[in-house]
Amino acid sequence: MFQKIDYRFFTPVSLVIIVAAWCGLTYGGLVSRIFLPSPTQVLQTGWGLWQDGTLLEYTLDSLYRVGVGFILAAVLAIPIGILMGSSKLMEALLEPTIDFIRYLPVTALIPLLILYFGIGDLQKMSVIFIGTFFQLVLMIADVTANVPKDLIRAAYTLGANGWQVFRRVLLPASLPGIMDNLRITMGWAWTYLVVAELVASNSGLGYMILRAQRFLQTEKIFVGLIIIGLLGVMTDYLFKLIFRIYFPWSEKAGGKG
């Protein structure tokens, strides 16, 4: 009998290769440290920023903006997406407008958002909201529309009414896909955070990256990028953990069925 391979063993391999290549290029003197700082430089810079409180302050500011903007987008997108996916009328009413807005580049809207909301946190949250909300609505609508019709017909045949079909069939069947879509769009939220903080900002990781670029402080840019990447990975694993806890029966969670 063949033993099942635990592929989790290979998870850190790509990271080890990248770090090894980074060390080889910098410590070997193959690339100027102005363009690619060494791991030691990045660690020392990060530790200095942590000690003076800058790194923690900017990280918390960015987390707050991403969290509020993304949660607002999710709270509104989930019911609207379910309505569009389960009702042809709502799809006909809402899809043209959502399709139009989702193709607008968020960066082009920033001047308007500054005009409407100023340069505070609200403007940055609105960038994250717009960047994730309209995409998320259509993704959730697609998940809902693809719930097997046999399940819905069977529920009606057994005497369920519309509300019971929604609560006991449509929503449970859609939730794993909705959670997966939330995980994907959370990554987009971090991308739009940097876009929001690059313009008219005085705090946050994106602001730190832009300010470091002006003074050729490449090591600070790497610190900001690494922190954003780590936060993104942490939120991604959090969504995966929630998925496994609440949807253990899903094939994607490793369940059977």
Secondary structure, DSSP 8 states (H G I E B T S, - for coil): ------GGGGTTHHHHHHHHHHHHHHHTTSS-TTTS--HHHHHHHHHHHHHTTHHHHHHHHHHHHHHHHHHHHHHHHHHHHHHHHH-HHHHHHHHHHHHHHHTS-HHHHHHHHHHHHTTSHHHHHHHHHHHHHHHHHHHHHHHHHTS-HHHHHHHHHTT--HHHHIIIIIHHHHHHHHHHHHHHHHHHHHHHHHHHHTSS-SSSHHHHHHHHHHTT-HHHHHHHHHHHHHHHHHHHHHHHHHHHHH-TTSGGGT---
